[in-house]
């Protein structure tokens, strides 16, 4: 007996000519990650430099999904461009935090906050912005943070 898969839904809207808002729904895993990759590659091909990934509708993401996000981040960074994760579900946010992806890729609570980060970075010529309302720093990177907690 075959189990029904949770299909991935991907909706692309263009808040601006160089910004693609990608709203994702469903589990982002090895079976669905390439579909998201195809949408991102298509938008990159059409000149989008900034990608806002709305993951509020993604209840689960494995390393395949994180790999797509990170590969896109590294690819557009050289344009220059940016990737922002918007409103990830709690389980996905936990994975992003545990793996350090949320340190590299800004996470915003809303589309408006992510667009403001894009504007801030464009105006400053660097990678400034906010991550959940916290300053991520200027072109030299984030401000120093407290040392990580060490477990006994």
Residue, then its C-alpha position, 0 to 999 in steps of 0.5 A: x500500500x502506498x502512502x499519500x505524500x504531502x505535496x509541496x505548494x509553491x506560490x511566487x509573487x513579485x512585490x518588486x521587480x528584483x524581489x520574489x516572495x516565495x510562499x511554501x506550503x507542505x513538508x520540505x524534504x528530500x522528495x520535495x526540495x527540488x521543486x522549490x529549487x526549480x522555482x528559485x532557479x526560474x526566478x533567478x533566471x528572470x533577474x530576481x536578486x532578493x528572495x523572501x521565503x515564507x515558510x509559515x506553511x512548512x511544518x517540517x524541513x530536513x537537510x535537503x530543504x536547508x541545503x536549498x536555502x543555503x545554496x540559494x543564499x550563497x548564489x545570490x550573495x554574489x550578485x549582490x542579492x539576499x535571501x530572507x526566511x519569513x515566519x517559519x513554523x516553530x519546528x522549522x525555526x528550531x531546526x534553523x536555530x540548531x543548525x546555525x542556518x538562522x545565523x547565516x540567513x536572516x529570519x523575519x517575522x513578516x514580509x514587511x520586515x523582510x522587505x525593510x531588511x532588503x531596503x536597508x541592505x540596498x541603501x547601505x550597500x552591505x548586508x545590514x538588516x534585522x533578524x527578528x528585530x535585532x540588528x544584524x550589523x553592517x557590511x562587516x557582519x553582525x555585532x559580536x554576540x555573547x559566547x555560546x553556552x557550553x554544556x557540561 
